[in-house]
């Protein structure tokens, strides 16, 4: 199967669009391959050419969302050099994607995808920052990013300035030599 074939692209777009529309109407457990295929105007066999089952489709859409989200971030070098600006830009990027995120995670706990997001962010920070790859830095990055993830979910609407200050100080304390 050629992933660049226009027919394949249109089929996958129809499946994705139909699936997301169905998530707005139904709980995930009620969505069937048969009904999704009917709405996407494909045969069920075509669905199974691309996906093992509904969970596989859902997982691939979530992975694609996070890949696109990370790819949209072009300010990773600011993580160590200007953490306040990095965190401000990250917050803005998250807010731009929040509608898509809510739609996709309506029936899934977003925290289940946390390790994937943390790993993607870690990789991009290592690629973009003057930071030595080491177990110690792995642990530092995971600690900062995991805490940031949770604090933003908990306090973003309430006190974003405090989150930005606390995490800027944390990043400087962990990664910038005096």
C-alpha beads as a LAMMPS data file, in Angstrom:
LAMMPS data file: protein, C-alpha beads

178 atoms
177 bonds

1 atom types
1 bond types

-500.0 500.0 xlo xhi
-500.0 500.0 ylo yhi
-500.0 500.0 zlo zhi

Masses

1 110.0

Atoms # bond

1 1 1 0.000 0.000 0.000
2 1 1 1.412 3.353 -1.067
3 1 1 0.880 5.924 1.713
4 1 1 1.371 8.731 -0.855
5 1 1 -1.396 7.436 -3.125
6 1 1 -4.168 10.034 -3.273
7 1 1 -6.815 7.313 -2.809
8 1 1 -5.115 6.131 0.387
9 1 1 -4.795 9.702 1.662
10 1 1 -8.474 10.433 0.973
11 1 1 -9.547 7.157 2.578
12 1 1 -7.550 7.861 5.739
13 1 1 -8.882 11.431 5.886
14 1 1 -12.468 10.149 5.545
15 1 1 -11.921 7.568 8.286
16 1 1 -10.326 10.124 10.619
17 1 1 -13.002 12.740 10.019
18 1 1 -15.840 10.243 10.446
19 1 1 -14.256 8.823 13.593
20 1 1 -13.812 12.253 15.199
21 1 1 -17.395 13.173 14.306
22 1 1 -18.608 9.925 15.849
23 1 1 -16.614 10.627 19.034
24 1 1 -18.673 13.815 19.384
25 1 1 -21.901 11.792 19.245
26 1 1 -21.120 8.463 20.886
27 1 1 -18.944 6.917 23.566
28 1 1 -15.907 5.225 22.043
29 1 1 -17.193 1.780 23.073
30 1 1 -20.316 2.268 20.915
31 1 1 -18.419 3.072 17.712
32 1 1 -18.249 0.072 15.414
33 1 1 -16.067 -0.591 12.404
34 1 1 -19.191 -1.231 10.368
35 1 1 -20.801 2.129 11.206
36 1 1 -17.510 4.025 10.863
37 1 1 -16.918 2.420 7.467
38 1 1 -20.441 3.313 6.346
39 1 1 -19.965 6.950 7.343
40 1 1 -16.523 7.145 5.761
41 1 1 -17.956 5.529 2.605
42 1 1 -15.472 2.665 2.585
43 1 1 -15.737 -1.100 2.904
44 1 1 -14.959 -2.653 6.273
45 1 1 -12.192 -4.599 4.516
46 1 1 -10.601 -1.278 3.566
47 1 1 -10.673 -0.235 7.228
48 1 1 -8.807 -3.433 8.159
49 1 1 -6.174 -2.775 5.486
50 1 1 -5.137 0.285 7.498
51 1 1 -6.020 -0.555 11.115
52 1 1 -6.149 -3.684 13.258
53 1 1 -9.211 -2.486 15.182
54 1 1 -10.810 0.658 16.633
55 1 1 -8.189 0.946 19.392
56 1 1 -5.451 0.895 16.757
57 1 1 -7.181 3.734 14.882
58 1 1 -7.581 5.735 18.089
59 1 1 -3.954 5.175 19.116
60 1 1 -2.692 6.211 15.664
61 1 1 -4.760 9.401 15.726
62 1 1 -3.438 10.278 19.170
63 1 1 0.146 9.604 18.062
64 1 1 -0.366 11.729 14.927
65 1 1 -1.804 14.537 17.056
66 1 1 1.219 14.549 19.356
67 1 1 3.688 14.265 16.459
68 1 1 2.033 17.271 14.803
69 1 1 1.928 19.161 18.095
70 1 1 5.656 18.619 18.747
71 1 1 6.525 19.442 15.128
72 1 1 4.702 22.774 15.469
73 1 1 7.072 23.822 18.252
74 1 1 10.036 25.663 16.738
75 1 1 11.264 27.284 19.939
76 1 1 12.911 24.379 21.787
77 1 1 16.304 26.180 22.014
78 1 1 14.604 28.630 24.399
79 1 1 14.049 25.847 26.958
80 1 1 17.393 26.492 28.696
81 1 1 18.305 29.914 27.311
82 1 1 14.999 31.685 28.016
83 1 1 12.699 29.347 29.945
84 1 1 10.068 32.055 30.595
85 1 1 9.680 32.650 26.873
86 1 1 9.715 28.904 26.158
87 1 1 6.931 28.300 28.707
88 1 1 4.875 31.244 27.429
89 1 1 5.135 30.013 23.846
90 1 1 4.371 26.439 24.920
91 1 1 1.259 27.609 26.744
92 1 1 0.119 29.521 23.636
93 1 1 0.724 26.470 21.446
94 1 1 -1.263 24.269 23.826
95 1 1 -4.137 26.756 23.836
96 1 1 -4.174 26.810 20.014
97 1 1 -4.519 23.016 19.983
98 1 1 -6.899 22.672 22.936
99 1 1 -10.067 22.203 20.835
100 1 1 -8.511 19.377 18.825
101 1 1 -7.120 17.890 22.004
102 1 1 -10.465 17.950 23.827
103 1 1 -12.190 16.418 20.816
104 1 1 -9.652 13.626 20.563
105 1 1 -9.464 12.924 24.302
106 1 1 -13.166 13.220 25.052
107 1 1 -13.350 9.479 25.800
108 1 1 -9.730 8.815 26.799
109 1 1 -7.701 9.883 29.740
110 1 1 -5.024 12.186 28.362
111 1 1 -2.672 11.248 31.173
112 1 1 -2.365 7.787 29.619
113 1 1 -0.497 9.458 26.753
114 1 1 1.768 11.393 29.099
115 1 1 4.853 9.132 28.760
116 1 1 4.680 9.457 24.976
117 1 1 4.446 13.267 25.118
118 1 1 7.223 13.528 27.698
119 1 1 9.515 11.340 25.560
120 1 1 8.801 13.406 22.422
121 1 1 9.508 16.647 24.297
122 1 1 12.709 15.200 25.809
123 1 1 13.963 14.147 22.388
124 1 1 13.308 17.582 20.881
125 1 1 14.979 19.364 23.809
126 1 1 18.085 17.197 23.436
127 1 1 18.134 17.875 19.682
128 1 1 17.732 21.634 20.120
129 1 1 19.561 22.584 23.310
130 1 1 23.163 22.491 24.438
131 1 1 22.388 19.665 26.834
132 1 1 24.414 16.500 27.227
133 1 1 22.417 13.298 26.861
134 1 1 22.789 11.471 30.162
135 1 1 20.717 9.475 32.625
136 1 1 20.883 12.399 35.057
137 1 1 19.526 14.827 32.447
138 1 1 16.910 12.254 31.402
139 1 1 15.653 12.196 34.982
140 1 1 15.798 15.984 35.305
141 1 1 13.887 16.491 32.056
142 1 1 11.305 13.869 32.924
143 1 1 10.805 15.442 36.369
144 1 1 10.370 18.965 34.965
145 1 1 8.166 17.947 32.048
146 1 1 5.974 15.583 34.073
147 1 1 5.474 18.202 36.788
148 1 1 4.773 20.874 34.179
149 1 1 2.208 18.600 32.522
150 1 1 0.376 18.027 35.799
151 1 1 0.609 21.572 37.136
152 1 1 -0.712 22.986 33.880
153 1 1 -3.678 20.628 33.978
154 1 1 -4.347 21.616 37.582
155 1 1 -3.521 25.352 37.746
156 1 1 -3.319 26.751 34.209
157 1 1 -6.532 28.759 34.407
158 1 1 -5.930 29.809 37.994
159 1 1 -2.333 31.055 38.050
160 1 1 -0.341 30.694 34.795
161 1 1 2.177 33.372 35.844
162 1 1 3.111 31.446 38.975
163 1 1 3.534 28.231 36.976
164 1 1 5.790 30.070 34.524
165 1 1 7.912 31.534 37.347
166 1 1 8.219 28.280 39.295
167 1 1 9.172 26.229 36.237
168 1 1 11.564 28.855 34.870
169 1 1 13.360 28.818 38.213
170 1 1 13.310 25.011 38.214
171 1 1 14.774 24.794 34.696
172 1 1 17.512 27.303 35.536
173 1 1 18.319 25.501 38.784
174 1 1 18.579 22.100 37.101
175 1 1 20.207 22.931 33.781
176 1 1 22.099 26.231 33.993
177 1 1 25.483 26.239 35.693
178 1 1 26.126 29.245 37.974

Bonds

1 1 1 2
2 1 2 3
3 1 3 4
4 1 4 5
5 1 5 6
6 1 6 7
7 1 7 8
8 1 8 9
9 1 9 10
10 1 10 11
11 1 11 12
12 1 12 13
13 1 13 14
14 1 14 15
15 1 15 16
16 1 16 17
17 1 17 18
18 1 18 19
19 1 19 20
20 1 20 21
21 1 21 22
22 1 22 23
23 1 23 24
24 1 24 25
25 1 25 26
26 1 26 27
27 1 27 28
28 1 28 29
29 1 29 30
30 1 30 31
31 1 31 32
32 1 32 33
33 1 33 34
34 1 34 35
35 1 35 36
36 1 36 37
37 1 37 38
38 1 38 39
39 1 39 40
40 1 40 41
41 1 41 42
42 1 42 43
43 1 43 44
44 1 44 45
45 1 45 46
46 1 46 47
47 1 47 48
48 1 48 49
49 1 49 50
50 1 50 51
51 1 51 52
52 1 52 53
53 1 53 54
54 1 54 55
55 1 55 56
56 1 56 57
57 1 57 58
58 1 58 59
59 1 59 60
60 1 60 61
61 1 61 62
62 1 62 63
63 1 63 64
64 1 64 65
65 1 65 66
66 1 66 67
67 1 67 68
68 1 68 69
69 1 69 70
70 1 70 71
71 1 71 72
72 1 72 73
73 1 73 74
74 1 74 75
75 1 75 76
76 1 76 77
77 1 77 78
78 1 78 79
79 1 79 80
80 1 80 81
81 1 81 82
82 1 82 83
83 1 83 84
84 1 84 85
85 1 85 86
86 1 86 87
87 1 87 88
88 1 88 89
89 1 89 90
90 1 90 91
91 1 91 92
92 1 92 93
93 1 93 94
94 1 94 95
95 1 95 96
96 1 96 97
97 1 97 98
98 1 98 99
99 1 99 100
100 1 100 101
101 1 101 102
102 1 102 103
103 1 103 104
104 1 104 105
105 1 105 106
106 1 106 107
107 1 107 108
108 1 108 109
109 1 109 110
110 1 110 111
111 1 111 112
112 1 112 113
113 1 113 114
114 1 114 115
115 1 115 116
116 1 116 117
117 1 117 118
118 1 118 119
119 1 119 120
120 1 120 121
121 1 121 122
122 1 122 123
123 1 123 124
124 1 124 125
125 1 125 126
126 1 126 127
127 1 127 128
128 1 128 129
129 1 129 130
130 1 130 131
131 1 131 132
132 1 132 133
133 1 133 134
134 1 134 135
135 1 135 136
136 1 136 137
137 1 137 138
138 1 138 139
139 1 139 140
140 1 140 141
141 1 141 142
142 1 142 143
143 1 143 144
144 1 144 145
145 1 145 146
146 1 146 147
147 1 147 148
148 1 148 149
149 1 149 150
150 1 150 151
151 1 151 152
152 1 152 153
153 1 153 154
154 1 154 155
155 1 155 156
156 1 156 157
157 1 157 158
158 1 158 159
159 1 159 160
160 1 160 161
161 1 161 162
162 1 162 163
163 1 163 164
164 1 164 165
165 1 165 166
166 1 166 167
167 1 167 168
168 1 168 169
169 1 169 170
170 1 170 171
171 1 171 172
172 1 172 173
173 1 173 174
174 1 174 175
175 1 175 176
176 1 176 177
177 1 177 178
